């Protein structure tokens, strides 16, 4: 799913929930010493997205056309 296709606001029982982020599980593939399962978190900023990968040292800025796997989607009131 592309980041731009995820609703920025959900309204449930007259409460608006704002999209804050997404968590994706990345399967390491084949079972070997070099394959590692891990998570990536996509954080919504004012006009962009950032991805935090637990195997990387820095975040990366993304655009809304980026495709992501959505295992968890986080909204707040």
N, CA, C, O and CB atoms as a CASP TS submission, in Angstrom:
PFRMAT TS
TARGET T0000
AUTHOR 0000-0000-0000
METHOD Language model
MODEL 1
PARENT N/A
ATOM      1  N   UNK     1       0.837  -1.161   0.000  1.00  0.00           N
ATOM      2  CA  UNK     1       0.000   0.000   0.000  1.00  0.00           C
ATOM      3  C   UNK     1       0.894   1.239   0.000  1.00  0.00           C
ATOM      4  O   UNK     1       1.913   1.272   0.689  1.00  0.00           O
ATOM      5  CB  UNK     1      -0.959  -0.011   1.209  1.00  0.00           C
ATOM      6  N   UNK     2       0.514   2.249  -0.768  1.00  0.00           N
ATOM      7  CA  UNK     2       1.271   3.499  -0.783  1.00  0.00           C
ATOM      8  C   UNK     2       0.900   4.339   0.434  1.00  0.00           C
ATOM      9  O   UNK     2      -0.244   4.323   0.887  1.00  0.00           O
ATOM     10  CB  UNK     2       1.008   4.289  -2.091  1.00  0.00           C
ATOM     11  N   UNK     3       1.881   5.072   0.957  1.00  0.00           N
ATOM     12  CA  UNK     3       1.634   5.917   2.121  1.00  0.00           C
ATOM     13  C   UNK     3       0.490   6.899   1.879  1.00  0.00           C
ATOM     14  O   UNK     3      -0.282   7.188   2.793  1.00  0.00           O
ATOM     15  CB  UNK     3       2.897   6.676   2.490  1.00  0.00           C
ATOM     16  N   UNK     4       0.380   7.407   0.666  1.00  0.00           N
ATOM     17  CA  UNK     4      -0.663   8.390   0.360  1.00  0.00           C
ATOM     18  C   UNK     4      -2.069   7.789   0.402  1.00  0.00           C
ATOM     19  O   UNK     4      -3.052   8.523   0.509  1.00  0.00           O
ATOM     20  CB  UNK     4      -0.412   8.997  -1.007  1.00  0.00           C
ATOM     21  N   UNK     5      -2.170   6.462   0.319  1.00  0.00           N
ATOM     22  CA  UNK     5      -3.467   5.801   0.300  1.00  0.00           C
ATOM     23  C   UNK     5      -4.007   5.472   1.693  1.00  0.00           C
ATOM     24  O   UNK     5      -5.142   5.013   1.821  1.00  0.00           O
ATOM     25  CB  UNK     5      -3.370   4.545  -0.503  1.00  0.00           C
ATOM     26  N   UNK     6      -3.223   5.697   2.713  1.00  0.00           N
ATOM     27  CA  UNK     6      -3.661   5.439   4.085  1.00  0.00           C
ATOM     28  C   UNK     6      -4.386   6.681   4.587  1.00  0.00           C
ATOM     29  O   UNK     6      -3.823   7.774   4.535  1.00  0.00           O
ATOM     30  CB  UNK     6      -2.450   5.071   5.019  1.00  0.00           C
ATOM     31  N   UNK     7      -5.618   6.544   5.072  1.00  0.00           N
ATOM     32  CA  UNK     7      -6.370   7.727   5.522  1.00  0.00           C
ATOM     33  C   UNK     7      -5.640   8.479   6.626  1.00  0.00           C
ATOM     34  O   UNK     7      -5.178   7.882   7.599  1.00  0.00           O
ATOM     35  CB  UNK     7      -7.755   7.317   6.013  1.00  0.00           C
ATOM     36  N   UNK     8      -5.542   9.802   6.463  1.00  0.00           N
ATOM     37  CA  UNK     8      -4.876  10.624   7.478  1.00  0.00           C
ATOM     38  C   UNK     8      -5.747  10.818   8.704  1.00  0.00           C
ATOM     39  O   UNK     8      -5.233  11.035   9.801  1.00  0.00           O
ATOM     40  CB  UNK     8      -4.500  11.977   6.899  1.00  0.00           C
ATOM     41  N   UNK     9      -7.060  10.742   8.533  1.00  0.00           N
ATOM     42  CA  UNK     9      -7.985  10.925   9.651  1.00  0.00           C
ATOM     43  C   UNK     9      -9.041   9.831   9.597  1.00  0.00           C
ATOM     44  O   UNK     9      -9.612   9.551   8.543  1.00  0.00           O
ATOM     45  CB  UNK     9      -8.647  12.338   9.614  1.00  0.00           C
ATOM     46  N   UNK    10      -9.290   9.223  10.741  1.00  0.00           N
ATOM     47  CA  UNK    10     -10.400   8.288  10.892  1.00  0.00           C
ATOM     48  C   UNK    10     -11.380   8.911  11.876  1.00  0.00           C
ATOM     49  O   UNK    10     -10.969   9.412  12.923  1.00  0.00           O
ATOM     50  CB  UNK    10      -9.911   6.870  11.382  1.00  0.00           C
ATOM     51  N   UNK    11     -12.656   8.888  11.558  1.00  0.00           N
ATOM     52  CA  UNK    11     -13.672   9.398  12.475  1.00  0.00           C
ATOM     53  C   UNK    11     -14.500   8.225  12.971  1.00  0.00           C
ATOM     54  O   UNK    11     -15.147   7.527  12.191  1.00  0.00           O
ATOM     55  CB  UNK    11     -14.575  10.470  11.789  1.00  0.00           C
ATOM     56  N   UNK    12     -14.466   8.024  14.277  1.00  0.00           N
ATOM     57  CA  UNK    12     -15.209   6.938  14.910  1.00  0.00           C
ATOM     58  C   UNK    12     -15.990   7.531  16.078  1.00  0.00           C
ATOM     59  O   UNK    12     -15.406   8.116  16.991  1.00  0.00           O
ATOM     60  CB  UNK    12     -14.251   5.783  15.389  1.00  0.00           C
ATOM     61  N   UNK    13     -17.310   7.379  16.045  1.00  0.00           N
ATOM     62  CA  UNK    13     -18.194   7.915  17.081  1.00  0.00           C
ATOM     63  C   UNK    13     -17.882   9.381  17.384  1.00  0.00           C
ATOM     64  O   UNK    13     -17.719   9.766  18.542  1.00  0.00           O
ATOM     65  CB  UNK    13     -18.076   7.084  18.359  1.00  0.00           C
ATOM     66  N   UNK    14     -17.803  10.185  16.335  1.00  0.00           N
ATOM     67  CA  UNK    14     -17.579  11.630  16.401  1.00  0.00           C
ATOM     68  C   UNK    14     -16.210  12.038  16.948  1.00  0.00           C
ATOM     69  O   UNK    14     -16.009  13.204  17.287  1.00  0.00           O
ATOM     70  CB  UNK    14     -18.636  12.249  17.243  1.00  0.00           C
ATOM     71  N   UNK    15     -15.273  11.104  17.039  1.00  0.00           N
ATOM     72  CA  UNK    15     -13.905  11.437  17.414  1.00  0.00           C
ATOM     73  C   UNK    15     -13.012  11.289  16.197  1.00  0.00           C
ATOM     74  O   UNK    15     -13.099  10.302  15.467  1.00  0.00           O
ATOM     75  CB  UNK    15     -13.407  10.540  18.576  1.00  0.00           C
ATOM     76  N   UNK    16     -12.147  12.285  15.983  1.00  0.00           N
ATOM     77  CA  UNK    16     -11.198  12.236  14.875  1.00  0.00           C
ATOM     78  C   UNK    16      -9.866  11.690  15.368  1.00  0.00           C
ATOM     79  O   UNK    16      -9.299  12.180  16.344  1.00  0.00           O
ATOM     80  CB  UNK    16     -11.013  13.637  14.244  1.00  0.00           C
ATOM     81  N   UNK    17      -9.382  10.674  14.680  1.00  0.00           N
ATOM     82  CA  UNK    17      -8.095  10.066  14.996  1.00  0.00           C
ATOM     83  C   UNK    17      -7.111  10.412  13.891  1.00  0.00           C
ATOM     84  O   UNK    17      -7.393  10.182  12.715  1.00  0.00           O
ATOM     85  CB  UNK    17      -8.223   8.523  15.164  1.00  0.00           C
ATOM     86  N   UNK    18      -5.957  10.965  14.258  1.00  0.00           N
ATOM     87  CA  UNK    18      -4.920  11.384  13.314  1.00  0.00           C
ATOM     88  C   UNK    18      -3.907  10.263  13.102  1.00  0.00           C
ATOM     89  O   UNK    18      -3.460   9.630  14.058  1.00  0.00           O
ATOM     90  CB  UNK    18      -4.209  12.657  13.819  1.00  0.00           C
ATOM     91  N   UNK    19      -3.553  10.026  11.853  1.00  0.00           N
ATOM     92  CA  UNK    19      -2.521   9.053  11.510  1.00  0.00           C
ATOM     93  C   UNK    19      -1.180   9.529  12.045  1.00  0.00           C
ATOM     94  O   UNK    19      -0.780  10.670  11.813  1.00  0.00           O
ATOM     95  CB  UNK    19      -2.452   8.833   9.980  1.00  0.00           C
ATOM     96  N   UNK    20      -0.485   8.649  12.762  1.00  0.00           N
ATOM     97  CA  UNK    20       0.822   8.994  13.331  1.00  0.00           C
ATOM     98  C   UNK    20       1.949   8.131  12.784  1.00  0.00           C
ATOM     99  O   UNK    20       3.076   8.604  12.636  1.00  0.00           O
ATOM    100  CB  UNK    20       0.779   8.866  14.835  1.00  0.00           C
ATOM    101  N   UNK    21       1.652   6.857  12.481  1.00  0.00           N
ATOM    102  CA  UNK    21       2.742   6.013  12.006  1.00  0.00           C
ATOM    103  C   UNK    21       2.296   4.618  11.635  1.00  0.00           C
ATOM    104  O   UNK    21       1.136   4.240  11.794  1.00  0.00           O
ATOM    105  CB  UNK    21       3.807   5.930  13.042  1.00  0.00           C
ATOM    106  N   UNK    22       3.263   3.864  11.133  1.00  0.00           N
ATOM    107  CA  UNK    22       3.033   2.502  10.653  1.00  0.00           C
ATOM    108  C   UNK    22       4.226   1.658  11.086  1.00  0.00           C
ATOM    109  O   UNK    22       5.366   2.122  11.071  1.00  0.00           O
ATOM    110  CB  UNK    22       2.836   2.460   9.087  1.00  0.00           C
ATOM    111  N   UNK    23       3.953   0.424  11.468  1.00  0.00           N
ATOM    112  CA  UNK    23       5.017  -0.531  11.769  1.00  0.00           C
ATOM    113  C   UNK    23       4.913  -1.694  10.788  1.00  0.00           C
ATOM    114  O   UNK    23       3.832  -2.234  10.550  1.00  0.00           O
ATOM    115  CB  UNK    23       4.928  -1.034  13.250  1.00  0.00           C
ATOM    116  N   UNK    24       6.052  -2.064  10.229  1.00  0.00           N
ATOM    117  CA  UNK    24       6.120  -3.187   9.290  1.00  0.00           C
ATOM    118  C   UNK    24       7.135  -4.196   9.788  1.00  0.00           C
ATOM    119  O   UNK    24       8.237  -3.843  10.207  1.00  0.00           O
ATOM    120  CB  UNK    24       6.488  -2.705   7.865  1.00  0.00           C
ATOM    121  N   UNK    25       6.744  -5.455   9.733  1.00  0.00           N
ATOM    122  CA  UNK    25       7.656  -6.538  10.063  1.00  0.00           C
ATOM    123  C   UNK    25       8.356  -6.968   8.786  1.00  0.00           C
ATOM    124  O   UNK    25       7.705  -7.205   7.769  1.00  0.00           O
ATOM    125  CB  UNK    25       6.907  -7.733  10.726  1.00  0.00           C
ATOM    126  N   UNK    26       9.670  -7.071   8.833  1.00  0.00           N
ATOM    127  CA  UNK    26      10.459  -7.482   7.668  1.00  0.00           C
ATOM    128  C   UNK    26      11.012  -8.866   7.940  1.00  0.00           C
ATOM    129  O   UNK    26      11.851  -9.055   8.821  1.00  0.00           O
ATOM    130  CB  UNK    26      11.613  -6.466   7.365  1.00  0.00           C
ATOM    131  N   UNK    27      10.533  -9.830   7.174  1.00  0.00           N
ATOM    132  CA  UNK    27      10.983 -11.208   7.332  1.00  0.00           C
ATOM    133  C   UNK    27      12.388 -11.336   6.759  1.00  0.00           C
ATOM    134  O   UNK    27      12.670 -10.837   5.670  1.00  0.00           O
ATOM    135  CB  UNK    27      10.008 -12.200   6.636  1.00  0.00           C
ATOM    136  N   UNK    28      13.253 -11.995   7.488  1.00  0.00           N
ATOM    137  CA  UNK    28      14.642 -12.141   7.067  1.00  0.00           C
ATOM    138  C   UNK    28      14.850 -13.090   5.904  1.00  0.00           C
ATOM    139  O   UNK    28      15.960 -13.196   5.382  1.00  0.00           O
ATOM    140  CB  UNK    28      15.453 -12.600   8.207  1.00  0.00           C
ATOM    141  N   UNK    29      13.806 -13.779   5.493  1.00  0.00           N
ATOM    142  CA  UNK    29      13.940 -14.691   4.366  1.00  0.00           C
ATOM    143  C   UNK    29      14.359 -16.074   4.815  1.00  0.00           C
ATOM    144  O   UNK    29      13.802 -16.626   5.764  1.00  0.00           O
ATOM    145  CB  UNK    29      14.936 -14.151   3.368  1.00  0.00           C
ATOM    146  N   UNK    30      15.327 -16.621   4.141  1.00  0.00           N
ATOM    147  CA  UNK    30      15.779 -17.971   4.442  1.00  0.00           C
ATOM    148  C   UNK    30      16.360 -18.045   5.854  1.00  0.00           C
ATOM    149  O   UNK    30      16.924 -17.076   6.362  1.00  0.00           O
ATOM    150  CB  UNK    30      16.820 -18.428   3.413  1.00  0.00           C
ATOM    151  N   UNK    31      16.213 -19.187   6.457  1.00  0.00           N
ATOM    152  CA  UNK    31      16.772 -19.391   7.791  1.00  0.00           C
ATOM    153  C   UNK    31      18.268 -19.640   7.689  1.00  0.00           C
ATOM    154  O   UNK    31      18.711 -20.748   7.385  1.00  0.00           O
ATOM    155  CB  UNK    31      16.074 -20.568   8.508  1.00  0.00           C
ATOM    156  N   UNK    32      19.023 -18.608   7.943  1.00  0.00           N
ATOM    157  CA  UNK    32      20.478 -18.722   7.948  1.00  0.00           C
ATOM    158  C   UNK    32      21.024 -17.719   8.953  1.00  0.00           C
ATOM    159  O   UNK    32      20.281 -16.889   9.477  1.00  0.00           O
ATOM    160  CB  UNK    32      21.080 -18.479   6.522  1.00  0.00           C
ATOM    161  N   UNK    33      22.288 -17.796   9.213  1.00  0.00           N
ATOM    162  CA  UNK    33      22.907 -16.901  10.190  1.00  0.00           C
ATOM    163  C   UNK    33      22.803 -15.448   9.750  1.00  0.00           C
ATOM    164  O   UNK    33      22.664 -14.562  10.594  1.00  0.00           O
ATOM    165  CB  UNK    33      24.373 -17.278  10.404  1.00  0.00           C
ATOM    166  N   UNK    34      22.865 -15.182   8.453  1.00  0.00           N
ATOM    167  CA  UNK    34      22.869 -13.800   7.962  1.00  0.00           C
ATOM    168  C   UNK    34      21.469 -13.206   7.800  1.00  0.00           C
ATOM    169  O   UNK    34      21.343 -11.998   7.601  1.00  0.00           O
ATOM    170  CB  UNK    34      23.588 -13.737   6.642  1.00  0.00           C
ATOM    171  N   UNK    35      20.427 -14.015   7.879  1.00  0.00           N
ATOM    172  CA  UNK    35      19.080 -13.469   7.717  1.00  0.00           C
ATOM    173  C   UNK    35      18.540 -13.047   9.079  1.00  0.00           C
ATOM    174  O   UNK    35      18.605 -13.798  10.052  1.00  0.00           O
ATOM    175  CB  UNK    35      18.133 -14.508   7.047  1.00  0.00           C
ATOM    176  N   UNK    36      18.010 -11.835   9.124  1.00  0.00           N
ATOM    177  CA  UNK    36      17.514 -11.271  10.373  1.00  0.00           C
ATOM    178  C   UNK    36      16.121 -10.704  10.146  1.00  0.00           C
ATOM    179  O   UNK    36      15.904  -9.916   9.225  1.00  0.00           O
ATOM    180  CB  UNK    36      18.472 -10.179  10.912  1.00  0.00           C
ATOM    181  N   UNK    37      15.190 -11.105  10.982  1.00  0.00           N
ATOM    182  CA  UNK    37      13.865 -10.488  10.961  1.00  0.00           C
ATOM    183  C   UNK    37      13.941  -9.216  11.800  1.00  0.00           C
ATOM    184  O   UNK    37      14.610  -9.187  12.833  1.00  0.00           O
ATOM    185  CB  UNK    37      12.754 -11.472  11.505  1.00  0.00           C
ATOM    186  N   UNK    38      13.263  -8.181  11.359  1.00  0.00           N
ATOM    187  CA  UNK    38      13.291  -6.936  12.114  1.00  0.00           C
ATOM    188  C   UNK    38      12.071  -6.087  11.757  1.00  0.00           C
ATOM    189  O   UNK    38      11.213  -6.506  10.980  1.00  0.00           O
ATOM    190  CB  UNK    38      14.599  -6.158  11.839  1.00  0.00           C
ATOM    191  N   UNK    39      12.011  -4.897  12.331  1.00  0.00           N
ATOM    192  CA  UNK    39      10.891  -3.989  12.119  1.00  0.00           C
ATOM    193  C   UNK    39      11.358  -2.689  11.484  1.00  0.00           C
ATOM    194  O   UNK    39      12.498  -2.256  11.658  1.00  0.00           O
ATOM    195  CB  UNK    39      10.178  -3.703  13.438  1.00  0.00           C
ATOM    196  N   UNK    40      10.435  -2.081  10.740  1.00  0.00           N
ATOM    197  CA  UNK    40      10.625  -0.726  10.246  1.00  0.00           C
ATOM    198  C   UNK    40       9.427   0.083  10.711  1.00  0.00           C
ATOM    199  O   UNK    40       8.288  -0.380  10.646  1.00  0.00           O
ATOM    200  CB  UNK    40      10.780  -0.686   8.679  1.00  0.00           C
ATOM    201  N   UNK    41       9.693   1.294  11.182  1.00  0.00           N
ATOM    202  CA  UNK    41       8.624   2.196  11.595  1.00  0.00           C
ATOM    203  C   UNK    41       8.619   3.405  10.687  1.00  0.00           C
ATOM    204  O   UNK    41       9.654   4.018  10.425  1.00  0.00           O
ATOM    205  CB  UNK    41       8.789   2.621  13.072  1.00  0.00           C
ATOM    206  N   UNK    42       7.435   3.734  10.214  1.00  0.00           N
ATOM    207  CA  UNK    42       7.224   4.879   9.334  1.00  0.00           C
ATOM    208  C   UNK    42       6.487   5.933  10.137  1.00  0.00           C
ATOM    209  O   UNK    42       5.361   5.702  10.579  1.00  0.00           O
ATOM    210  CB  UNK    42       6.426   4.483   8.039  1.00  0.00           C
ATOM    211  N   UNK    43       7.117   7.105  10.333  1.00  0.00           N
ATOM    212  CA  UNK    43       6.542   8.166  11.153  1.00  0.00           C
ATOM    213  C   UNK    43       6.077   9.312  10.274  1.00  0.00           C
ATOM    214  O   UNK    43       6.827   9.810   9.434  1.00  0.00           O
ATOM    215  CB  UNK    43       7.556   8.665  12.190  1.00  0.00           C
ATOM    216  N   UNK    44       4.836   9.723  10.474  1.00  0.00           N
ATOM    217  CA  UNK    44       4.265  10.822   9.692  1.00  0.00           C
ATOM    218  C   UNK    44       4.724  12.143  10.279  1.00  0.00           C
ATOM    219  O   UNK    44       4.586  12.392  11.476  1.00  0.00           O
ATOM    220  CB  UNK    44       2.713  10.746   9.664  1.00  0.00           C
ATOM    221  N   UNK    45       5.259  12.961   9.439  1.00  0.00           N
ATOM    222  CA  UNK    45       5.652  14.327   9.809  1.00  0.00           C
ATOM    223  C   UNK    45       4.651  15.275   9.156  1.00  0.00           C
ATOM    224  O   UNK    45       3.710  14.817   8.508  1.00  0.00           O
ATOM    225  CB  UNK    45       7.141  14.656   9.357  1.00  0.00           C
ATOM    226  N   UNK    46       4.830  16.564   9.310  1.00  0.00           N
ATOM    227  CA  UNK    46       3.870  17.534   8.773  1.00  0.00           C
ATOM    228  C   UNK    46       3.684  17.378   7.272  1.00  0.00           C
ATOM    229  O   UNK    46       2.551  17.325   6.794  1.00  0.00           O
ATOM    230  CB  UNK    46       4.323  18.950   9.088  1.00  0.00           C
ATOM    231  N   UNK    47       4.776  17.303   6.524  1.00  0.00           N
ATOM    232  CA  UNK    47       4.639  17.225   5.067  1.00  0.00           C
ATOM    233  C   UNK    47       5.413  16.066   4.450  1.00  0.00           C
ATOM    234  O   UNK    47       5.591  16.017   3.233  1.00  0.00           O
ATOM    235  CB  UNK    47       5.098  18.514   4.446  1.00  0.00           C
ATOM    236  N   UNK    48       5.873  15.140   5.277  1.00  0.00           N
ATOM    237  CA  UNK    48       6.641  14.012   4.743  1.00  0.00           C
ATOM    238  C   UNK    48       6.537  12.823   5.696  1.00  0.00           C
ATOM    239  O   UNK    48       5.844  12.873   6.712  1.00  0.00           O
ATOM    240  CB  UNK    48       8.128  14.408   4.526  1.00  0.00           C
ATOM    241  N   UNK    49       7.235  11.770   5.342  1.00  0.00           N
ATOM    242  CA  UNK    49       7.335  10.568   6.156  1.00  0.00           C
ATOM    243  C   UNK    49       8.802  10.278   6.406  1.00  0.00           C
ATOM    244  O   UNK    49       9.654  10.613   5.584  1.00  0.00           O
ATOM    245  CB  UNK    49       6.635   9.361   5.473  1.00  0.00           C
ATOM    246  N   UNK    50       9.101   9.650   7.546  1.00  0.00           N
ATOM    247  CA  UNK    50      10.449   9.176   7.831  1.00  0.00           C
ATOM    248  C   UNK    50      10.360   7.698   8.175  1.00  0.00           C
ATOM    249  O   UNK    50       9.404   7.256   8.812  1.00  0.00           O
ATOM    250  CB  UNK    50      11.113   9.992   8.994  1.00  0.00           C
ATOM    251  N   UNK    51      11.362   6.937   7.749  1.00  0.00           N
ATOM    252  CA  UNK    51      11.409   5.524   8.099  1.00  0.00           C
ATOM    253  C   UNK    51      12.579   5.303   9.057  1.00  0.00           C
ATOM    254  O   UNK    51      13.686   5.800   8.848  1.00  0.00           O
ATOM    255  CB  UNK    51      11.547   4.629   6.823  1.00  0.00           C
ATOM    256  N   UNK    52      12.296   4.545  10.106  1.00  0.00           N
ATOM    257  CA  UNK    52      13.295   4.151  11.091  1.00  0.00           C
ATOM    258  C   UNK    52      13.425   2.642  11.016  1.00  0.00           C
ATOM    259  O   UNK    52      12.461   1.910  11.242  1.00  0.00           O
ATOM    260  CB  UNK    52      12.909   4.624  12.540  1.00  0.00           C
ATOM    261  N   UNK    53      14.610   2.192  10.700  1.00  0.00           N
ATOM    262  CA  UNK    53      14.898   0.771  10.523  1.00  0.00           C
ATOM    263  C   UNK    53      15.834   0.361  11.650  1.00  0.00           C
ATOM    264  O   UNK    53      16.880   0.984  11.833  1.00  0.00           O
ATOM    265  CB  UNK    53      15.531   0.471   9.107  1.00  0.00           C
ATOM    266  N   UNK    54      15.483  -0.672  12.410  1.00  0.00           N
ATOM    267  CA  UNK    54      16.326  -1.045  13.535  1.00  0.00           C
ATOM    268  C   UNK    54      17.681  -1.623  13.112  1.00  0.00           C
ATOM    269  O   UNK    54      18.528  -1.892  13.964  1.00  0.00           O
ATOM    270  CB  UNK    54      15.601  -2.041  14.393  1.00  0.00           C
ATOM    271  N   UNK    55      17.892  -1.816  11.818  1.00  0.00           N
ATOM    272  CA  UNK    55      19.208  -2.237  11.330  1.00  0.00           C
ATOM    273  C   UNK    55      20.016  -1.072  10.765  1.00  0.00           C
ATOM    274  O   UNK    55      21.150  -1.264  10.325  1.00  0.00           O
ATOM    275  CB  UNK    55      19.048  -3.309  10.266  1.00  0.00           C
ATOM    276  N   UNK    56      19.449   0.131  10.772  1.00  0.00           N
ATOM    277  CA  UNK    56      20.131   1.311  10.234  1.00  0.00           C
ATOM    278  C   UNK    56      20.419   2.300  11.368  1.00  0.00           C
ATOM    279  O   UNK    56      19.786   2.246  12.422  1.00  0.00           O
ATOM    280  CB  UNK    56      19.272   1.988   9.121  1.00  0.00           C
ATOM    281  N   UNK    57      21.363   3.186  11.148  1.00  0.00           N
ATOM    282  CA  UNK    57      21.722   4.158  12.186  1.00  0.00           C
ATOM    283  C   UNK    57      20.981   5.478  12.039  1.00  0.00           C
ATOM    284  O   UNK    57      20.856   6.218  13.014  1.00  0.00           O
ATOM    285  CB  UNK    57      23.207   4.415  12.159  1.00  0.00           C
ATOM    286  N   UNK    58      20.486   5.791  10.848  1.00  0.00           N
ATOM    287  CA  UNK    58      19.798   7.063  10.616  1.00  0.00           C
ATOM    288  C   UNK    58      18.427   6.838   9.986  1.00  0.00           C
ATOM    289  O   UNK    58      18.185   5.830   9.322  1.00  0.00           O
ATOM    290  CB  UNK    58      20.647   7.976   9.719  1.00  0.00           C
ATOM    291  N   UNK    59      17.543   7.799  10.210  1.00  0.00           N
ATOM    292  CA  UNK    59      16.238   7.740   9.548  1.00  0.00           C
ATOM    293  C   UNK    59      16.387   8.224   8.107  1.00  0.00           C
ATOM    294  O   UNK    59      17.358   8.897   7.761  1.00  0.00           O
ATOM    295  CB  UNK    59      15.180   8.598  10.314  1.00  0.00           C
ATOM    296  N   UNK    60      15.409   7.869   7.273  1.00  0.00           N
ATOM    297  CA  UNK    60      15.403   8.273   5.867  1.00  0.00           C
ATOM    298  C   UNK    60      14.066   8.946   5.591  1.00  0.00           C
ATOM    299  O   UNK    60      13.019   8.437   5.990  1.00  0.00           O
ATOM    300  CB  UNK    60      15.637   7.045   4.906  1.00  0.00           C
ATOM    301  N   UNK    61      14.098  10.081   4.913  1.00  0.00           N
ATOM    302  CA  UNK    61      12.880  10.778   4.531  1.00  0.00           C
ATOM    303  C   UNK    61      12.293  10.130   3.284  1.00  0.00           C
ATOM    304  O   UNK    61      13.012   9.840   2.328  1.00  0.00           O
ATOM    305  CB  UNK    61      13.157  12.279   4.291  1.00  0.00           C
ATOM    306  N   UNK    62      10.981   9.907   3.302  1.00  0.00           N
ATOM    307  CA  UNK    62      10.282   9.264   2.188  1.00  0.00           C
ATOM    308  C   UNK    62       9.209  10.184   1.643  1.00  0.00           C
ATOM    309  O   UNK    62       8.806  11.136   2.311  1.00  0.00           O
ATOM    310  CB  UNK    62       9.663   7.927   2.628  1.00  0.00           C
ATOM    311  N   UNK    63       8.740   9.907   0.425  1.00  0.00           N
ATOM    312  CA  UNK    63       7.595  10.640  -0.097  1.00  0.00           C
ATOM    313  C   UNK    63       6.351   9.757   0.011  1.00  0.00           C
ATOM    314  O   UNK    63       6.451   8.567   0.310  1.00  0.00           O
ATOM    315  CB  UNK    63       7.840  11.084  -1.573  1.00  0.00           C
ATOM    316  N   UNK    64       5.207  10.333  -0.229  1.00  0.00           N
ATOM    317  CA  UNK    64       3.936   9.640  -0.021  1.00  0.00           C
ATOM    318  C   UNK    64       3.651   8.557  -1.059  1.00  0.00           C
ATOM    319  O   UNK    64       2.682   7.811  -0.910  1.00  0.00           O
ATOM    320  CB  UNK    64       2.818  10.634  -0.028  1.00  0.00           C
ATOM    321  N   UNK    65       4.469   8.452  -2.106  1.00  0.00           N
ATOM    322  CA  UNK    65       4.285   7.407  -3.119  1.00  0.00           C
ATOM    323  C   UNK    65       4.985   6.103  -2.740  1.00  0.00           C
ATOM    324  O   UNK    65       4.861   5.104  -3.450  1.00  0.00           O
ATOM    325  CB  UNK    65       4.802   7.892  -4.465  1.00  0.00           C
ATOM    326  N   UNK    66       5.714   6.106  -1.634  1.00  0.00           N
ATOM    327  CA  UNK    66       6.438   4.918  -1.188  1.00  0.00           C
ATOM    328  C   UNK    66       5.456   3.816  -0.790  1.00  0.00           C
ATOM    329  O   UNK    66       4.475   4.075  -0.093  1.00  0.00           O
ATOM    330  CB  UNK    66       7.369   5.262  -0.006  1.00  0.00           C
ATOM    331  N   UNK    67       5.723   2.590  -1.232  1.00  0.00           N
ATOM    332  CA  UNK    67       4.893   1.442  -0.858  1.00  0.00           C
ATOM    333  C   UNK    67       5.423   0.831   0.434  1.00  0.00           C
ATOM    334  O   UNK    67       6.630   0.664   0.609  1.00  0.00           O
ATOM    335  CB  UNK    67       4.867   0.379  -1.995  1.00  0.00           C
ATOM    336  N   UNK    68       4.502   0.501   1.334  1.00  0.00           N
ATOM    337  CA  UNK    68       4.881  -0.111   2.605  1.00  0.00           C
ATOM    338  C   UNK    68       3.942  -1.278   2.924  1.00  0.00           C
ATOM    339  O   UNK    68       2.803  -1.323   2.459  1.00  0.00           O
ATOM    340  CB  UNK    68       4.854   0.939   3.746  1.00  0.00           C
ATOM    341  N   UNK    69       4.438  -2.207   3.716  1.00  0.00           N
ATOM    342  CA  UNK    69       3.597  -3.270   4.255  1.00  0.00           C
ATOM    343  C   UNK    69       3.116  -2.786   5.622  1.00  0.00           C
ATOM    344  O   UNK    69       3.926  -2.383   6.457  1.00  0.00           O
ATOM    345  CB  UNK    69       4.379  -4.654   4.358  1.00  0.00           C
ATOM    346  N   UNK    70       1.829  -2.822   5.852  1.00  0.00           N
ATOM    347  CA  UNK    70       1.261  -2.292   7.088  1.00  0.00           C
ATOM    348  C   UNK    70       0.862  -3.423   8.023  1.00  0.00           C
ATOM    349  O   UNK    70      -0.174  -4.060   7.837  1.00  0.00           O
ATOM    350  CB  UNK    70       0.050  -1.401   6.786  1.00  0.00           C
ATOM    351  N   UNK    71       1.695  -3.667   9.031  1.00  0.00           N
ATOM    352  CA  UNK    71       1.334  -4.657  10.047  1.00  0.00           C
ATOM    353  C   UNK    71       0.574  -3.983  11.188  1.00  0.00           C
ATOM    354  O   UNK    71      -0.352  -4.570  11.748  1.00  0.00           O
ATOM    355  CB  UNK    71       2.596  -5.374  10.587  1.00  0.00           C
ATOM    356  N   UNK    72       0.958  -2.765  11.531  1.00  0.00           N
ATOM    357  CA  UNK    72       0.254  -1.967  12.537  1.00  0.00           C
ATOM    358  C   UNK    72       0.153  -0.545  12.022  1.00  0.00           C
ATOM    359  O   UNK    72       1.123  -0.007  11.487  1.00  0.00           O
ATOM    360  CB  UNK    72       0.983  -2.011  13.923  1.00  0.00           C
ATOM    361  N   UNK    73      -0.997   0.064  12.174  1.00  0.00           N
ATOM    362  CA  UNK    73      -1.183   1.481  11.830  1.00  0.00           C
ATOM    363  C   UNK    73      -1.595   2.192  13.106  1.00  0.00           C
ATOM    364  O   UNK    73      -2.518   1.759  13.796  1.00  0.00           O
ATOM    365  CB  UNK    73      -2.262   1.681  10.682  1.00  0.00           C
ATOM    366  N   UNK    74      -0.911   3.282  13.418  1.00  0.00           N
ATOM    367  CA  UNK    74      -1.120   3.987  14.691  1.00  0.00           C
ATOM    368  C   UNK    74      -1.845   5.313  14.426  1.00  0.00           C
ATOM    369  O   UNK    74      -1.407   6.138  13.624  1.00  0.00           O
ATOM    370  CB  UNK    74       0.246   4.240  15.420  1.00  0.00           C
ATOM    371  N   UNK    75      -2.961   5.483  15.126  1.00  0.00           N
ATOM    372  CA  UNK    75      -3.724   6.729  15.119  1.00  0.00           C
ATOM    373  C   UNK    75      -3.842   7.218  16.552  1.00  0.00           C
ATOM    374  O   UNK    75      -3.881   6.409  17.479  1.00  0.00           O
ATOM    375  CB  UNK    75      -5.137   6.534  14.471  1.00  0.00           C
ATOM    376  N   UNK    76      -3.899   8.531  16.747  1.00  0.00           N
ATOM    377  CA  UNK    76      -4.158   9.104  18.077  1.00  0.00           C
ATOM    378  C   UNK    76      -5.267  10.127  17.982  1.00  0.00           C
ATOM    379  O   UNK    76      -5.559  10.660  16.912  1.00  0.00           O
ATOM    380  CB  UNK    76      -2.882   9.750  18.668  1.00  0.00           C
ATOM    381  N   UNK    77      -5.883  10.394  19.134  1.00  0.00           N
ATOM    382  CA  UNK    77      -6.975  11.375  19.189  1.00  0.00           C
ATOM    383  C   UNK    77      -6.383  12.757  19.134  1.00  0.00           C
ATOM    384  O   UNK    77      -7.117  13.744  19.166  1.00  0.00           O
ATOM    385  CB  UNK    77      -7.839  11.201  20.466  1.00  0.00           C
TER
END
